[in-house]
Amino acid sequence: MNIQRLIILLFILFSIIDLNGQKVILRGNIYDKESGEAIIYGSVGLKNTKYQTSTDLDGFFTISNIPPGSYTVQVKYIGYKPFEETINLKSGIIYKKILLEQEGITLKAIDITAHKERRKSETQISKLQISQKQLQSLPSIGGEADIIQYLQMVPGIISTGDQGGQLYIRGGSPVQNKITLDGLTIINPFHSIGAFSVFESESIQNVDVLTGGFNAENGGRISAIVNIKTRDGNKKHFGGHIGINPFLVKASMEGPIIKLKNDNEFNVSYLISAKKSIIDNTSKYLYPYVGKNDSIGLPYLFRDYYGKISMNLGGGSKINIFGFNFADTYNNPKITKLGWTNSGGGMNFKIIPGSSSLIIDALFGYSNYATEIVGLDARRRYSQLKDFTGKFNFSYFANDFKVEYGVEINTVHTDFSFDNIFRQSIREFQNTTNLSGYLKFRQKWSNFIIEPGVRMNYYASLGDVSFEPRLSFKYNINDNLRIKGSGGKYTQNIISTTNDLDVVNYFIGFVSSPEENVYSFLEKDYTKNKLQSAYHGILGIEYDFMQNLEFNLEGYYKYFDQLVVINRNKRKISDPNYVVETGNAYGMDFTAKYELNNLYFWLTYSLGFVDRNDGEQVYSTVFDRRHNINIFTNYNFGKDYSWQIGIRWNMGSGFPFTKTQGFYNQLFFNDGIDNDYTTSNSEDLGIIYSSIRNGGRLPYYHRLDLSLQKTISFSKRMKAEINASIINVYNRANIFYFDRIRYTRVNQLPILPSLGMKFKF
C-alpha cells in the first residue's frame, strides 16, 4: 500500500508541475526515411542555444523548459543529411516527427558528438552499449555474428569455454546475471555450443551491459544485468534475409502492415526470424578432426524462433507484442544427453500523454523453461521454471532533472529434481511471488551529476522485505576528463544447482530460495535468512584523449555476503538440503576505444580476483581468471567500402581446478547395515579430490580469429554478403577440461575455417 500511495502522490505532484509550467516542452521521434527505423542517439537541439539532447532507443527525444519563441530545430547523425527546420514554440507540449535521409555510405552510424555528450550528461557506471552494427563487425564462428561472442570481449566478462561454457560477469555466476529480451527475463540464453545464443543478431537493435553498480530501476539479480532490445520491423518496405554457413541456417522476414507516412503517425510493422543448427551433420565432413577420438563430431542441435508486431500510435506512444520458442539438445553417448526448451512471450508499451511530461512504459510477459539431463550413471536431473512478470515504469523529464519510479510483480513456479552421487534425492516444488518498487532521481548541477535511488523488494513466500539503497555519480573535471562511481545493495531469490566441482556445467537447474532454513558452516547453525545478497562498490575515470579516442578505467569490489547453494555432500536424509557461502570479487577493467568512419579498434584488459568461503575453506572459483586481454579491430575498405576485415585476439590466464588424489570403488549402503560390503560390487568409480579446493591452475588460453566480408549490392535494398572466417587461426590446443575417469584431455575448438553467405532483400 505504501508503494501505491507514493506512486499516486508523485503522479499528482508532476501533474501539478505540468499545469503550472509556463515554458515549452519540445519532443518527438526521429526515423530513417527509407525504412522507418528509429535513429538511436542522434544529436537534436535548437540551433545556437543551450537546448541540446540526443534520442533514445526508440528515436524519441524531449527538450524541456524552453522559453516561447521561434527556433531552428537541428538534427545531426553520421551517414544522414543534416536536418534543419524553423518552428514556432508558443506554449505547452509540441510533438515533432522527423525523417532523415541517408547520405553516402553508412558505416558505423554512431554520432561521435552525441556519444561524447552522453558521457558528460549520464553517469554510465560499468555500462557498455552495443549497437547492431558493432555486433555485425566481429569475427565470429561460422562468420555468424552473435551477441555471446561480443560479450566475451567486454571487460569483466569471462567465458569458461566454447562448448558448454557460461558467462561470468565480475565474479558473479550465471544465475546471478539477469539477461532480458525486450524486458522479459530469458532463463537460459546460451546454447550448449558456447558460440551461439538464442538471440538473432539481425533483429537486435541495442544491448546494454551493466557489469555492476546498476541503479534502482534494475533488480532481481546480485551481479549484473544485460538488457537486449530488438528493433521494429521495416515500417515502409517488405524485406528480410536468408543465410547459411557450416554451423546453421537462418532466415527472417519483416515489413509494414500499415505503412509509415509523413501525414500519418499511426503505423504497424512485423518482424519474424528463425535459425537452426546443422553442425551435427556438417562437422562430420568439414571438420572430421574434431572429436576424431570418439567419432561424434560436434553433437549439438538447436533451433530458435522469434516474432514481433510493433504498433506506433503517434506522439511517441507505441505497443510491441512478441513471442519466442528456443530449444537446445546436446547428445554425446559417451558423456550425457541434455535437452532444454524455453518458450514464452509478452507485450510492452510506452504511453506518452500529450498534455503531460510523464512517460509511462509497461511490460507483461510469461516464459516457461524446462531442462533434463541423463548421464551415464543413469542419474536424472530435471528443472522447470515458469515466470510471469508485470511491471510499470514512470519517468518525468526536465533539462537537468529526471525522476523515475515504478512497480513490478514477479510470480515464479519451480519444479526441481536432483539425484546426487550418494543416491540421495532432492525434490523441490515452489511457488513464490515477489513485489518490488523503486524510485530514482537524477540531478545535474553544472559539472556534477548525482543519481540516488532505492529499491524495495517483498518476497512473499519468505516473508522478507529487502531495502536496497543505490547511488551513482559523475563529476566532469573538464570536457575530456571525468570521474564516476556507484554502489548499492542487491538481492535475489533464485538459486542455481550447478557445482564448482563440475568443470563443464551442461545442466543448469533453478529453484527459488528455500522456505526451509539453510545451514551455515560459517556460523555452525541454521539461519533464517534465505536470500542471496551482495554489495557493490565501483570507482572509475573516463578520458577522451582525442575526438575519436577514449579511455575508461574502473575498479570494483563485490561482497557476496550470502550465497545459498545446494548441498552436494548430502549423505543422509537428516542433512540440510541447502548451505550458505560468502564470497568476494574485486579487480579492475580497462578499455581503450578508437573509432573512425571506416576503422574501429578496441583494447580491453581485466584483472580479477574471485573467491568463496564455504565455512571450511576459502577457495578460488572455477571462473577466477586473473588476467584477460582482448584486442579487436575492424576495417572497411575498397570501392564503396564494400570490403570488411575483422581481427580478434584473446588471451586469458588459466582457470582453477581441484586436483585428483586418487580413485576408489564406490559402494552405496542404501539398505543400511543390511548391505553386505564383502560381496558388493559397483561399477561406479569414485574420485578422491584434493583437500585444497581449486588448488591447481590450467594453462593459459589464447586464440586468434579472422574474418573477411564482401558486400555485393544489386539494388538499393538488395545485396549479398559473403563471409570467410577462420577461428583459432594458429590452432592453439586450449584445454577445456580433463576427463578424470578416462584420463584424457578434452580441448576447446580447434582451427575452424568456414565460408558463409547471406542474402538481404
Buried (B, 14 or more C-beta within 10 A) or exposed (E): EEBEEBBEEBBEEBBEBBEEBEBBBBBBBBBBBBBBBBBBBBBBBBEEBEBBBBBBBBBBBBBBBBEEEEBEBBBBBBBBEEBEEEEEBEEEBBBBBBBBEBEEEBBBBBBBBBBBBBBBBBBBBBBBBBBBEBBBBBBBBBBBBBBBBBBBBBBBBBBBBBBBBBBBBBBBBBBBBBBBBBBBBBBBBBBBBBBBBBBBBBBBBBBBBBBBBBBBBBBBBBBBBBBBBBBBBBBBBEBBBBBBBBBBBBBBBBBBEEBBEEEEBEBBBBBBBBBBBBBBEBBBEBBEEBBEEBEBBBBBBBBBBBBBBBBBBBBBBBBBBBBBBBBBBBBBEEBBBBBBBBBBBBBBBBBBBEEBBBBBBBBBBBBBBBBBBBBEEEBEBBBBBBBBBBBBBBBBBBBEEBBBBBBBBBBBBBBBBBBBBBEBEBEBEBEBEBBBBBBBBBBBEEEEBBBBBBBBBBBBBBEBEBEBEBBBBBBBEEEBBBBBBBBBBBBBBBBBBBBBEEBBBBBBBBBBBBEEBBBBBBEEEEBEBBBBBBBBBBBBBBBBEEEBBBBBBBBBBBBBBBBBBBBBEBEEEEEBBBBBBBBBBBBBBBBBBBBBBBBBBBBBBBBBBBBBBBBEEEBBBBBBBBBBBBBBBBBBEEEEBBBBBBBBBBBBBBBBBBEBEEEEEBEEEEEEEEEEEEEEEEEEEEBEBBEEBBBBBBEBBBBBBBBBBEBEEEEEBEBBBBBBBBBBBEBBEBBBBBBBEEEEEBBBBBBBBBBBEBBBB
